[in-house]
Amino acid sequence: MTRALDELVEARLPWLSPVIRSWYDDTEVRTQLGTAMAPEADRVANDGFGAEFRDALGPEGRGHPPVPDALDWANRRLDLPGGGWVVTGIRFRGRDAARPFVDVVATTASPTPDDLTVIAASIGPAYQAFAPLCLRVDAPDAPGLVESLAADGRFGPGCRVDMHVAAGIVGDLRGHPRAPSYDRVTLRAGDPGRLSQRVTGIYAEVGALEPGLATWANPEDEDSLRACADEGLLFEVVVDGEPAGVVAAVREDDHGMRGFSVQELCLDPAHRGRRLASPTVQRLVDELPADDGDVLWGTIHPANAPSLRNALSIGRVLVGGYVWVTPGGWAGMPTTAR
């Protein structure tokens, strides 16, 4: 690793969930953090990345912030009072130019209201041209951090969990009791083109029933599902012999873990609410070409209470999550789609 990457890894260690730390020895977790943090390290003061990111957002006439300097769009390392530092990057929720936020990639500070106040005081002036709505941090205890921020008058009402991270060691998940509907569910390999159309259709149907869905969930596209298929992990869900949805995973190391990420899990409206998601994921676990220490992990929006219950019911646990941090006077991330 380069010195810059080493520093990011060292800074991220205190922000990891104790559960993740318990799964791996120190060398393993540092190596896995290095894998996850390497792209972010490469983006620091990288004007090529900044220009590409800026241009991908689209013309200024569509809400593009008037910030021409490519380095302003790259990751930045900002000094904090007392000799610490924070690496940050401007981001846009759902690539929406009207929803800018600053991602806290890594910092020598701790996940506490006091230190987040210091971080915000440095980030605010540095990103003033973008008018960010809030910060986002990857915290070891997302609900606990939100609770502490809500009790602190230095922060606004927009502090909340963006996404939970739920994970479990694959070997442990395979030993977990099977869901009652497990025998009714099977998986069969599918074509990315056909199943991407199926996924899009399911999201459209479910979105008509749940108008807020688009604020926190969007269908995976054909390229994403093809990556899953290339690893033999794209499946059509079949219930009692009838097509019922799509489930997919891909090998992806992140958050200090190694293993597989759930890329897609959607059941059509006729099969939702029938307690079929848990056995579907258990069938997926059976298919994973897992080594010792590999996990199955995924992000779950707090509004998706059924998915969170299903994840916990098969043995996955919360190992952190992304938190919207809204310092006092900042607008905060909207909770609804435009």
N, C-alpha and C positions, 0 to 999 in steps of 0.2 A: 504494500500500500504506500501511497505518497504521504508526505507529512500532513497535507491538508485533509486527506481522507482519514488518516489516523486520528486527527483532532476531532473530526465529525463523529467518528465512532466512539471515542472517549466521552464526548459530550452527550451522546445519545444513551449511554449505558444507564445513567440514573433515571431516565425517562421510560425505561422498559418495565413492564409488569413483572413482579416477583414470580408469577407463574411461569412466564417464559424463561426467566433466569434459572428456574428449578429444572427445566427440561434439558438444559445443555450445560456443558462445562464452559469455562471462561473463554477458552480458545475458540470453541465452536460458535459461541454467541458473537464474539468479535468478528469472526470470519463472515458470519451471516449478516451482521450489520454492515460490514464493508461492502458486501454484494448489493445490499439495498441502497446504501448511501453513495455509491460510486457515481451514478448519474447526476446526483445533486452536487457532488463535489466538482464534477466536470462543468457544471453550469455557472459556477462562481466566476464573475468577471469575464464571461465568455460572450463576446459581442456577436459571434456567429449564431449561438443559440438565441440570444436576445433578439436579433433581427428576424430570425425564423419565427419565433414565438409572436413577435409584434405583427409581422406581416400575415401570419395565419389567422389573426383575430379579425381581419377584414378592414375595409376602408373606414376612415375616420367618420364619414358621413353616416355610418351605421352604429355610431356610439363609441368608436375607437377613441381611447384617451389621447389627447394631443401631446404625446411624449415621443419625440422622434429619436432620441438617443438610444441605440440598441443596448448599451450597457445598463440603462435603467430597467430594461426588461430581463436582464440576466439575473441570476442569483447574486446576492450581495452579502458581504461580511461587514457588519456594523459593530463598532466598539460600544461597550456598555460602561457606565461609571464603575470605578473600582478595578478595572483591568479585564473584565470579562468581555464576551462577544456573543453575537447571534448571527447565524446565517439565515437569510430570508429570501423569499421570491414573491413577486407579484403573480397572482393567479386570478382566474375568473370562473366562478361557479357555473358549470355547464357550458363553459366557453362563451358566456353571456357578458358582453362588454359593460353592461349596466350593473354587474354584480362582482366588482373587484374585491379581493381580500388579500392579505399578506400571509403567506405560509411561513410558519416558524419551522425551519428545516432542522436546525440543531442549535443548541446554546449552552454556554457554561452556567446559565442560570437554572433555577429549579422550577418545577411545576407548582408554584404557589402564587397566591394573589400579589404578595409583595414583589416578587421577581417579575411577574407578568406586567405589573405597573411600570417597572423600570424598562422592560422591553418595549412596551407600547410608547413610552416617552421618547425612545430613540427611533422607533419605526415611523411614528407619525410624521415628523418633519422629512424623513428620507423619502417617503412615498406620497407626499402631499399632492403631487401632480396627478396621481391616479385616483385620489379621493377614495381610499379603501373603506369598506363598510365595517370591517372587523379583522381580527387575526384568526388564524386557525393553528391549533397545536395538536400533536399526536401524544396523548397523555396516557400514563400507566393506569389511571383510575378515572375514566372520563366522568361517570356520574358523581364521584366524590369531588372532582375539581369543579364541576358545575355548581354543586351545593355550596362549596366554599366561596365561589365568585358571587353567587346570588346573595350571600350574607355580607358582602363587602360593598360599601357605598361608592367605591372608586370604579365600579363596573356597572354597565347598563343592564336592562332587562333582556337583551338579546344573547346572553350567555347560555348555551345549550349544547347538548351532544349532537354532532353532525352525523357520525356513523360509529356504531359499536364495532369492535373487532372480536369475533368469536372463533375459537380454535380448539382443537383437541388432537392429541397424538393418535395417529391412525391405528396403531396396535391396540390402544385403549378403546377407541371407538368401535373396533371390531368385536371387542369383548362385552360391549354394552348390551343390555337386554333389547331384543328386537321389538319394534313397534307392532301393535296388534294387526295392522294391515300389511305387514311386510310381505306375506305370501301372495298378496293380490297384485303386487307391483313387480314388474320386470323392466329391464332396460334393453334397448336394441340400438346398435350403432346406426348413425344417420348421416345423410349428406349435408354439408354446411349450407349449400344454396337453398335446399328445400326447407331445412330446419330454421334457417334465418327468416324465411318468409313465415314459417309457422310461429316463431317467436314474435315477430312484428304483429301478426294477427292477434295473438293472445294479448299482447300489451294493449292493442287498440280496444279489444273487447273489455278487458279489465279496467282500462282507463275510462271507458264510458260509464262504468259502474262506480269507479273511484276517481273523481276528477282531480284529486290532489296527487295522483300517482307520479305524474311527470316531474314533480318537484324533487323526488328522491330516487326514482327508478326509471331507467331507460333500457330498451332492448339492446342486447349485444348484436353487432352487425356480422355480416358473413365472414369478414376477415378474422374477427375475434373467434368466431366459432370454428373457423378452419384451423386456427392454431390449436384449439382443443382437439379437433378431429385428428390432426397430425400426431398427437400423442395418444390416440385411441380413447379419448375421454369426452366425446360428444355423443349424447344418447337421446333417443326419443323415449319418453316415459310411456309405459303401457300398463293400464289398470284393467284387470279382468279381461284381457285380450283386446282392449280398445285403446287407441292413441289418446293420451291425456296431457301431454306437455313435453317439455325439453329440459334436460339437465346437462351441465357441462362443467369441466374443470380443466385447469392447466397447471403445469409445474411453475411455481412462482415463489421465490424466497423474499420475505419482507417482514418488517417489524421485529427483526432479530430471529425469525423462525425460518425453517426450511420445510418445503413440502408443496402442497397443492392448494390453489385458491379456487373457490366456487365462482365460476364466471357467469353462469346462468342457471336459474331454477325458476321455471314458470309452469304453472298448471292452468289449463283452460277453465273458464268459469264453471263449467259443468262438474269439474272435479275439485274445485276449491271448497274449503270448509268441510272436507270429509276426512281430515287427518291423514292425508296421503303424502305430505311434504316430508315428514320424518322418515317413513320407510323409503321414499325416493332417495334421500341423501344417504341412508344406510346402504342401499343398493350401490350408490356411487362409491361409497367407501370401499365396498367389496371389490370394485374394479381398479382401484388405485394401485399402481406399481410402486408401492411405498417401501422405503428402506427404514431401518431403525432410526427413530427420532423425527421422521417426517410427520407433518401435521396436515390436517385439512382445516383451512381457515377461510374466513370471508368477512365482508363488511355488511352490517345490517342497520338500516335506518331505524331510529326510535319509533317512527310512526308505523313501522311494519311489525307490530306486536306478535302476530302469528308466526312470522319467520324467526323472531327471537325466541319464542317459546319452543318452536321446533328444534332450533339449534341446541338449546339447553337440554331438551328432552332426550337427545341421542348422545349426550355426554360432552359436548363442546362447552367451553367456559369463556367468560369475558376476559380478554387479555389486554384491554386498553381500548382506545377509541379516539376519534377526531372530535375536537371541541371548538365551537365558535366562541371566541373570546371578544367581548365587546367592551372596550374601555369607555368610561363615562364621556359623553359628548360625541361618540361615534354613532353612526346610524344603525348598525347591526344588519345581519343578513336576513332578507325577507323570508318568511316561511311559506309563501305561496308562489305559484308560477305566475308569470306576467300574462 
